[in-house]
Amino acid sequence: MNSLITSDWVRHLKISFVGTALSLSVIGATANETWATPQNQTIKQTIQTLEKSDQRWIQVNLSTQRLIAWEGGKPVYAVIISSGKKSTPTRVGTFKIQSKHKSTRMRGRNYDVPNVPHAMFYQGNYGIHGAYWHKKFGTPVSQGCVNVAPNHAKWLFDWASLGTQVVIHK
């Protein structure tokens, strides 16, 4: 069993009991301090492992609205994306490309878009695909997918295979 509490954490924890309830406080933490979450740690470890490999993988940085295609630790292609807007965010995590479609129709609650080019789905209806209906790359505008310009979507589609890892983080 892996423990999330390291010796570094123990030095900064105040543990107390109030009745039967356990209370944990972080000593010396400021409001601006960001503590690593298990998901962030998993993403960081996955990136470190992939960088040491010779595998092809895709990194999506939601904070910078950038996608980088990697071969191990070597970046081979980089593009500006449009991820999900606040009301329909792009999911953070590590995924694998599960299906590829040269062209597909995408439907949702507020959209119905035919002929979406070079779609690669990594979790359910979430995918990386070309977007011919807008030019707002660099701005989150999608329904949760990772939008790229159609010419970039084609390059990624031709380069990636089923099972290619996709790492999405903030």
C-alpha positions in Angstrom: 0.0 0.0 0.0 1.4 3.4 -1.0 1.2 6.2 1.6 0.4 9.7 0.6 2.0 11.1 3.7 5.8 11.4 3.4 8.2 12.4 6.1 8.1 15.9 4.6 4.4 16.1 5.2 4.7 14.7 8.7 6.9 17.6 9.7 4.1 20.0 8.6 1.1 18.2 10.0 -0.7 18.9 13.2 -2.8 15.9 14.2 -5.5 16.3 16.8 -8.6 14.5 18.0 -11.8 16.3 18.9 -14.0 13.6 20.4 -13.8 10.8 17.9 -13.0 13.1 14.9 -9.5 13.3 13.5 -8.3 16.7 12.5 -5.3 17.3 10.2 -3.9 20.8 9.8 -1.0 21.9 7.7 1.4 24.0 9.7 3.0 26.9 7.9 1.0 26.6 4.7 0.0 29.8 3.1 -3.2 30.5 1.0 -1.0 30.5 -2.2 0.7 27.3 -1.5 -0.3 24.4 -3.8 -0.1 20.9 -2.4 0.3 18.1 -4.9 -2.8 16.0 -5.5 -2.6 12.3 -6.2 -3.8 13.0 -9.8 -1.1 15.7 -10.3 1.6 13.3 -8.9 0.4 10.5 -11.3 0.5 12.9 -14.3 4.0 14.1 -13.3 5.2 10.5 -12.9 3.7 9.4 -16.2 5.4 12.3 -18.0 8.7 11.5 -16.5 8.4 7.8 -17.5 7.3 8.7 -21.0 10.2 11.1 -21.4 12.7 8.3 -20.6 11.0 6.0 -23.1 11.0 5.9 -26.9 7.2 5.9 -27.1 5.1 8.3 -29.0 2.8 10.3 -26.7 0.8 13.5 -26.7 0.9 16.2 -24.0 -1.9 18.7 -23.7 -1.3 21.7 -21.4 -4.6 23.4 -20.7 -3.0 26.4 -19.0 -1.0 27.3 -22.1 -3.5 25.9 -24.7 -0.7 23.9 -26.3 -0.4 20.3 -27.5 3.0 18.7 -28.0 3.6 15.4 -29.8 6.6 13.6 -28.3 8.8 10.7 -29.2 10.2 9.8 -25.8 11.9 13.0 -24.5 12.0 14.7 -27.9 9.2 17.0 -29.0 8.4 16.5 -32.7 5.3 18.7 -33.2 3.6 21.5 -31.3 0.3 23.3 -32.0 -2.1 25.7 -30.3 -5.4 24.2 -29.3 -8.8 25.1 -28.0 -9.8 23.0 -25.0 -13.2 22.9 -23.2 -14.7 26.1 -21.9 -15.5 26.4 -18.2 -19.0 25.0 -18.5 -17.7 22.0 -20.5 -14.1 21.5 -19.4 -11.6 19.1 -20.9 -10.8 16.3 -18.5 -7.4 16.2 -16.9 -5.6 12.8 -16.6 -3.7 10.2 -18.5 -5.5 8.4 -21.4 -4.9 6.3 -24.5 -6.3 6.8 -27.9 -9.1 4.3 -28.2 -10.5 4.9 -31.7 -9.6 7.0 -34.8 -12.0 8.3 -37.4 -11.0 10.2 -40.6 -14.3 11.9 -40.4 -17.2 11.7 -38.0 -20.4 13.4 -36.9 -20.3 14.9 -33.4 -23.5 15.5 -31.5 -24.2 16.8 -28.0 -26.7 18.8 -26.1 -26.0 22.1 -27.9 -24.2 21.0 -31.0 -24.4 18.8 -34.1 -21.3 19.0 -36.3 -20.9 16.8 -39.4 -17.7 15.8 -41.1 -15.4 16.5 -38.1 -12.0 15.6 -39.5 -9.3 13.3 -38.0 -10.9 12.6 -34.7 -9.0 10.5 -32.1 -11.1 9.6 -29.1 -9.3 8.9 -25.8 -12.2 8.6 -23.4 -15.8 8.2 -24.5 -16.8 11.2 -26.6 -13.7 13.1 -25.5 -11.1 13.4 -28.3 -8.5 15.4 -30.2 -9.9 16.5 -33.6 -9.9 19.1 -36.3 -12.2 22.1 -35.9 -13.1 23.8 -39.2 -15.9 25.9 -37.6 -13.8 28.3 -35.6 -10.5 30.1 -35.6 -10.2 30.8 -31.8 -7.3 28.5 -31.2 -5.5 29.5 -28.0 -8.9 30.1 -26.3 -11.0 27.4 -24.5 -14.2 27.2 -26.6 -15.0 23.5 -27.1 -17.5 21.2 -25.5 -14.6 19.3 -23.7 -12.6 18.0 -26.7 -9.2 19.2 -27.8 -9.7 21.2 -31.0 -6.9 21.8 -33.4 -6.8 23.3 -36.9 -7.7 20.6 -39.5 -4.2 20.5 -41.1 -2.7 19.8 -37.6 -5.4 17.2 -36.8 -4.3 15.4 -40.0 -0.7 15.4 -39.0 -1.5 14.1 -35.5 -3.9 11.5 -36.9 -1.3 10.1 -39.3 1.4 10.1 -36.6 -0.5 8.6 -33.6 -1.7 5.1 -33.4 -4.3 3.3 -31.3 -3.0 3.1 -27.7 -0.9 6.3 -28.0 -0.8 7.9 -24.6 -2.5 11.3 -24.1 -1.5 13.3 -21.0 -3.7 16.3 -20.2 -2.8 18.6 -17.4 -3.2 22.2 -16.2 
